[in-house]
Amino acid sequence: MAISLGIVYLWFGLLKFYPHLSPAEDIAKDTISILFLETISSNWSLTLLAFWETCIGLLLIINYYQQLALFFALAHISLTFTPFFVFPELTFNDLPFSLTLLGQYIVKNIIIISVIISLLVRTYKSSQNQTITTNSTY
């Protein structure tokens, strides 16, 4: 699961480094602009987002600092729901049930949240087992 999630993050992140390749580029720029009160330029914000997503993807794929990567992924994916609140005209056809394509694109992130939580639980349990094993050898 971690590798699959990592591939998605890496792919989506790499697309954002190249103008007009990511279908989420405009909504990401607009959302970040609102979240940071227009203090970051749109090009710079997209580059930072691309870097963030790419790093998450690489860390998950190579299984390095996986728990930290999962926390960053959880923060990231939670913020992807922001357009529902700041751009409801772009995410809903008719409130509250009929979603636009963008709204559907965002709602599918519920699955990604479930995967992240599942992986976090697994890494937590694994770290607890290692602690118990280490402590029992004394």
C-alpha positions as CSV (number, residue, x, y, z in Angstrom):
1,M,0.0,0.0,0.0
2,A,2.8,2.4,0.9
3,I,4.5,1.9,-2.5
4,S,1.2,2.4,-4.4
5,L,0.4,5.6,-2.4
6,G,4.0,6.7,-3.0
7,I,3.7,6.2,-6.8
8,V,0.5,8.3,-6.8
9,Y,2.1,11.1,-4.8
10,L,5.3,11.0,-6.8
11,W,3.4,11.1,-10.1
12,F,1.0,13.9,-9.1
13,G,3.9,15.9,-7.6
14,L,6.1,15.6,-10.6
15,L,3.3,16.8,-12.9
16,K,3.1,20.0,-10.9
17,F,6.7,20.9,-11.7
18,Y,5.7,21.4,-15.3
19,P,3.2,24.2,-16.1
20,H,-0.2,23.1,-17.4
21,L,0.4,19.3,-17.0
22,S,-1.5,18.8,-13.8
23,P,-5.3,19.0,-14.1
24,A,-5.3,20.2,-10.4
25,E,-2.9,23.1,-11.1
26,D,-5.4,25.9,-11.1
27,I,-7.5,24.8,-8.2
28,A,-4.3,24.1,-6.2
29,K,-3.0,27.6,-6.9
30,D,-6.3,29.3,-6.0
31,T,-6.7,27.3,-2.8
32,I,-3.2,27.9,-1.6
33,S,-3.6,31.6,-2.4
34,I,-6.6,31.7,-0.1
35,L,-5.1,29.5,2.6
36,F,-2.0,31.8,2.8
37,L,-3.9,35.0,2.3
38,E,-2.2,35.7,-1.1
39,T,1.2,36.0,0.5
40,I,2.8,33.4,-1.8
41,S,2.9,33.8,-5.5
42,S,0.9,31.2,-7.4
43,N,4.0,29.8,-9.3
44,W,6.0,29.5,-6.1
45,S,3.1,27.9,-4.2
46,L,2.7,25.3,-7.0
47,T,6.4,24.5,-6.8
48,L,6.3,24.1,-3.1
49,L,3.3,21.8,-3.5
50,A,5.1,19.8,-6.2
51,F,8.1,19.4,-3.9
52,W,5.9,18.4,-0.9
53,E,4.0,15.7,-2.9
54,T,7.2,14.5,-4.6
55,C,9.0,14.1,-1.3
56,I,6.1,12.2,0.3
57,G,6.0,9.9,-2.7
58,L,9.8,9.2,-2.7
59,L,9.8,8.6,1.1
60,L,6.9,6.2,0.8
61,I,8.4,4.3,-2.1
62,I,11.8,3.9,-0.5
63,N,10.4,3.2,2.9
64,Y,12.4,6.0,4.6
65,Y,10.9,8.0,7.4
66,Q,7.6,6.4,6.5
67,Q,5.7,7.5,9.5
68,L,6.7,11.2,9.0
69,A,5.8,10.9,5.3
70,L,2.4,9.6,6.3
71,F,1.8,12.5,8.6
72,F,2.7,14.9,5.9
73,A,0.4,13.0,3.5
74,L,-2.4,13.1,6.0
75,A,-2.0,16.9,6.4
76,H,-1.8,17.3,2.6
77,I,-4.8,15.2,1.8
78,S,-6.9,16.9,4.5
79,L,-6.2,20.2,2.8
80,T,-7.5,19.0,-0.5
81,F,-11.0,19.2,0.9
82,T,-10.7,23.0,1.2
83,P,-12.3,23.8,-2.2
84,F,-15.6,22.4,-0.8
85,F,-15.7,25.3,1.6
86,V,-14.0,28.1,-0.4
87,F,-15.1,27.2,-3.9
88,P,-18.5,25.4,-3.6
89,E,-19.5,26.7,-7.0
90,L,-16.7,24.7,-8.5
91,T,-17.3,21.5,-6.5
92,F,-21.1,21.2,-6.5
93,N,-23.7,21.3,-9.2
94,D,-26.5,21.4,-6.8
95,L,-25.8,21.5,-3.0
96,P,-25.2,19.2,-1.3
97,F,-25.2,16.0,-3.3
98,S,-24.5,16.6,-7.0
99,L,-20.8,16.9,-7.4
100,T,-18.9,18.4,-10.3
101,L,-15.9,16.4,-11.8
102,L,-13.7,18.5,-9.5
103,G,-15.9,17.6,-6.5
104,Q,-15.7,13.9,-7.4
105,Y,-11.9,14.2,-7.8
106,I,-11.7,15.5,-4.2
107,V,-14.2,13.1,-2.7
108,K,-12.1,10.1,-3.9
109,N,-9.5,11.3,-1.5
110,I,-11.5,9.6,1.3
111,I,-10.0,6.4,0.0
112,I,-6.5,7.9,0.2
113,I,-7.2,9.0,3.8
114,S,-8.2,5.5,4.7
115,V,-5.0,4.1,3.2
116,I,-2.9,6.6,5.1
117,I,-4.6,5.9,8.4
118,S,-4.2,2.2,7.8
119,L,-0.5,2.6,7.2
120,L,-0.1,4.9,10.2
121,V,-1.7,2.2,12.4
122,R,0.5,-0.4,10.9
123,T,3.7,1.7,11.4
124,Y,2.7,2.5,15.0
125,K,2.0,-1.1,15.9
126,S,5.3,-2.1,14.3
127,S,7.2,0.5,16.3
128,Q,5.5,-0.7,19.5
129,N,6.4,-4.3,18.8
130,Q,10.1,-3.2,18.2
131,T,10.1,-1.4,21.5
132,I,8.6,-4.4,23.3
133,T,11.2,-6.7,21.7
134,T,14.1,-4.3,22.5
135,N,13.0,-3.9,26.1
136,S,12.4,-7.6,26.7
137,T,16.1,-8.5,25.7
138,Y,17.4,-6.7,28.9
